[in-house]
Amino acid sequence: MADKSCRPEDFEAFVSRHENKLYRTALAVMGNVADAEDVVQEAFLRAYEKAPAFETGGHETAWLIRVTLNLCRSRLRSPWRKRTEPLLVSYPAAEPEQRKLLEHVLALPSKYRAAIHLFYYEGYSVKDIAHLTGQQESTVRSQLTRARQKLKSVLKEDYHESI
């Protein structure tokens, strides 16, 4: 059993290993760069303060994603949170079609954005997403189905408008 931890002497490498994945996850859920950066910073701060020992690299990643998702949920529930979210100019999408799809994904409610991001962009299974988010597998499947239906509906409208 390898003892992986985020001890202070290893912390820079720890951050380098996980910063991109956590940032993409937070950005997908929060919908804007500033909030995503704050959430990721707070997730790493929690890891530094707690300095947990992990059995495997997968356990380390799962713990960090769960902390990140919980922090996102807390921020979204916050009464200080503004109800409008700016469109991401810097979100990575090379093609105009991809950018349009990302705009539609980001317009989904946060619970659907999280499920879509973790499933399609990070490659997690429904079972893994359920474990990471603390939900039932049936709930995750339902969220994915509803998100797909909403995206399908919006994309059909866009298609008919462009004709």
Secondary structure, DSSP 8 states (H G I E B T S, - for coil): ---EE--GGGHHHHHHHHHHHHHHHHHHHH-SHHHHHHHHHHHHHHHHHH--EESSHHHHHHHHHHHHHHHHHHHHH-TTS-S-----SSS---SHHHHHHHHHHHHS-HHHHHHHIIIIIS---HHHHHHHHT--HHHHHHHHHHHHHHHHHHHHHHHHHH-
